[in-house]
Structure formats: C-alpha cells, structure tokens
C-alpha cells in the first residue's frame, strides 16, 4: 500500500511548525510535501535588524531541507487548488508548471502587505514583509545618507535624510527605532551640513504607539523613540504620496524620498480563490482547524479564521503566537485523521510580548511582568535565540560584533525599487524582468491603525510569512524605461513604477 501524501502550502511559522511536527509524528508512514517559493524559513522578527545592518541576511533564514530532513521540499508558488480533484497546481522558480496530488492538504499561505486606497502609496511606498524588502531598505537608506552628505543644497539634504514610516505596530516601531540608530551611525562617518541630522517619522492613526499592547509597554516604546529623536505623530497618517514627499492628514507636506509601509497585513489572496466560506478574507475553519465540508483540508496561521474558544463568538487574531501554536495542533489533527492519536481543539494562552527597540533598549512583559531598558533587552534577545529553529550561534556572534565594531554601511545594489513593489502578494520574492509577478488584490476599504501583534513569547515572535502564488495571466515585469538594466553596478533608488496593473486587473 502506498503512503498517503500530505501537502503543506506555505513555510511560514504555521506551515513550518506543521511540517516539523508531522515529520516527527508520521515516522515515515506518510509522505510530507512542503510547497514554498523559497528554500528557507524566514525568522521575521529580526528583519528590522537586517535592514539596519545589525544582522547579515542569511542569519534570519533557516534552511528547510536542512532542518526538515524527512519532508520533501518543492519550490514553487501555488497557482490554483482543485479541491474536487485533490490537486495543487503550482509554478516553479523557472516558470515550469507542476501538480501535486494530495490525501490531506494544509493551507498555511500566511499574509501579505495590507493596501489602502491612498493616492500614490502603491507607486512610492515599500512594504516590510520579506527579505528582499529589507535588503532594499538597507541599500536605499545608505544611499540617501551618502547623497545627502555630498550635496550642498540644504533642502535636498533634508529631503534625503527624512524617512517616513507609516504604522506604529510592531514592525513600524522596530523599523523606526533601529533606523534612527543606523542613520546616526552613518552620519558619524559622513557628516551632514552643520546642525542637520537624519529625521525618522513614525505615523499612525491610532492614539498611541503599539496600540495592541498594554499601555505601559506603549509608553516605554514611545519614550525610547522620542529620546532617540524619532518624530512620533499619533492620530496622523498619509493623505497622498508623491515622488517628492508625502502629504499628511493634518495638512503638512513632508519632503522625503523614503516611505515605509507597515500598516498591517491581510490574508494571502490564494485562500479567497477557493470559493469557500470566508471571514474577512480568512478561510473559516472549525476549532480543530479543519475546513467544514472538506474533511481532507486543514488551514492554520494568518490565512485561517480560527474560532477563539477563550472568547466565544470571536476569532483568533493574525499573530505569530497563534500561527506557531496552530501549526502544532494542525499536525496532530492531520495525524489523527489517519488514525494516529486523537484530534485536539485549538486553545491558547498569551505569554506576553517583546519589542526590540535597538541597542540595549526593548519593551517586554513576559508572563505579565513589565520590563524596560537593559533587562527587557536581555529578555528580548534571549527569547529570540531560544525561539529560532537555527542560526543561534551566528546571530549571537553578529550581536557581539555589532556591540564592539562599527556597522558596515555599504550599498550592495542587489534589489531594485521596482523589484519590490508594495502591491505584491509575493513579498518573499523580488521581481525580475521577464518573469510574471503577482500583484496583490484590491486595497482595503478601511484604514487600520498599526498592525497585528508580532513578537510574542510562547509562540513565534513574528507573523507567518506567505506561501504565495504567482499571478494568473499577468504581464511579465519589466524595469521602468528610465532605469538601468539589471547587472549594472548602480545603487537602487526611488523610482516611479510602471508595472502596476490597470484598474480592475488586480
């Protein structure tokens, strides 16, 4: 008798945990296939440190084949799922098509950048959901400081050294906190005009930083940001974005070349294409993470609307803590569907939060104990080392080197502005000329302050990254005509994108 095949779509926190746990439970009695566009698991909570030059990019990636030896890895993006035929259709990294038959299917596609209908944002802003976006931001910020230091025009210097971050949730707060330290360190070696220093702005329509957390942690983060020089503007957002800057909702126009979009996430559009019952873009499942009417299909992580048994009538939020825990429960329930063990309902208990503010500063409340300063910083970094499924020694070594040596602020020029558009449903992959991209679905109709909670002890400190799918019938991406072709040693910079689909194509 052939072994049953279990196909897992997406290797974010939920998908990775499902694969790892199933591998241990199955003990070779089932074939486990993991479909993902990259060959690594991304430890998302440390991504701001990559953008700020603290960690090298490979430190936050964990090899799937190296840590999941009994799982078959298939590189590709899910294009379509035929539930009746029990088949997953996908496109490989070189454009080849493939099909995976399954006996059980686990959908852990995760989430993508959340879009809002604000003029100019899709053209001039960049998200922060994948490694390519972090690498682009590091290069871009480095370039702006170097160009600012070389110009004699005070207006141009100020514009290049103003960095606007929208969204004061976990990601936006950490990007602004690390970014201010990064640019201050650069300016120490590339002095600007007399009396000028880099300016980071953090905007949100919420009334406080980190609105999802306890007010004491929020105050701690707010104090650290303001002391560091970050311009924190609550109750304020972007009304319009242009090539020369952003118009704020309070009427002020800010000259800037940098707009980082961290307003939150939305479920991967793949689940919406299934035609199954949804809850605000998330696939409805029962407490055992099974899709009603489809006993062979399970879903977990950001793509699934899981009933919150601790709060009847509501669903668990799109957080990493839930994604990581749901992955484990999902694996046990998939095994139980083959008669191995008993199925479990998903229940949770919050263990607290950690927010890395750069240097030795952090805000944390593990097990409800509020911490700040050096103590919180030690707890936060200790938690990250414990939570990472690999690279612990390398990460610790980079932290040590960063504490005693100056950071290497250089432009690698590997990721261009047009290759990491905001309106993409595959932020884990940089677009390349001649290869179809996958623009995201239509912008959300309502603006949201901040983003869902991310760094939470007791689970993973990051939201699940998307498994993704390529566009169907989308044109191949080509660089804007005024941009140099790939391969030239030219640093990336802000450009006006021309690859955005026309109205109705998304």
HELIX and SHEET records of a PDB file:
HELIX    1   1 UNK A   13  UNK A   26  1                                  14    
HELIX    2   2 UNK A   44  UNK A   46  5                                   3    
HELIX    3   3 UNK A   47  UNK A   51  1                                   5    
HELIX    4   4 UNK A   57  UNK A   60  5                                   4    
HELIX    5   5 UNK A   64  UNK A   67  1                                   4    
HELIX    6   6 UNK A  121  UNK A  124  1                                   4    
HELIX    7   7 UNK A  131  UNK A  150  1                                  20    
HELIX    8   8 UNK A  154  UNK A  160  1                                   7    
HELIX    9   9 UNK A  170  UNK A  189  1                                  20    
HELIX   10  10 UNK A  215  UNK A  228  1                                  14    
HELIX   11  11 UNK A  271  UNK A  274  5                                   4    
HELIX   12  12 UNK A  301  UNK A  303  5                                   3    
HELIX   13  13 UNK A  320  UNK A  337  1                                  18    
HELIX   14  14 UNK A  366  UNK A  368  5                                   3    
HELIX   15  15 UNK A  373  UNK A  387  1                                  15    
HELIX   16  16 UNK A  392  UNK A  404  1                                  13    
HELIX   17  17 UNK A  417  UNK A  419  5                                   3    
SHEET    1   A 6 UNK A  72  UNK A  75  0                                        
SHEET    2   A 6 UNK A  30  UNK A  36  1                                        
SHEET    3   A 6 UNK A   4  UNK A   9  1                                        
SHEET    4   A 6 UNK A 104  UNK A 107  1                                        
SHEET    5   A 6 UNK A 294  UNK A 299  1                                        
SHEET    6   A 6 UNK A 290  UNK A 291 -1                                        
SHEET    1   B 2 UNK A  40  UNK A  42  0                                        
SHEET    2   B 2 UNK A  61  UNK A  63 -1                                        
SHEET    1   C 3 UNK A  77  UNK A  82  0                                        
SHEET    2   C 3 UNK A  87  UNK A  91 -1                                        
SHEET    3   C 3 UNK A  97  UNK A 101 -1                                        
SHEET    1   D 2 UNK A 111  UNK A 113  0                                        
SHEET    2   D 2 UNK A 265  UNK A 267 -1                                        
SHEET    1   E 4 UNK A 231  UNK A 234  0                                        
SHEET    2   E 4 UNK A 199  UNK A 204  1                                        
SHEET    3   E 4 UNK A 162  UNK A 166  1                                        
SHEET    4   E 4 UNK A 258  UNK A 261  1                                        
SHEET    1   F 3 UNK A 238  UNK A 241  0                                        
SHEET    2   F 3 UNK A 245  UNK A 248 -1                                        
SHEET    3   F 3 UNK A 253  UNK A 255 -1                                        
SHEET    1   G 3 UNK A 278  UNK A 279  0                                        
SHEET    2   G 3 UNK A 282  UNK A 284 -1                                        
SHEET    3   G 3 UNK A 304  UNK A 305  1                                        
SHEET    1   H 3 UNK A 354  UNK A 356  0                                        
SHEET    2   H 3 UNK A 362  UNK A 364 -1                                        
SHEET    3   H 3 UNK A 371  UNK A 372 -1                                        
END                                                                             
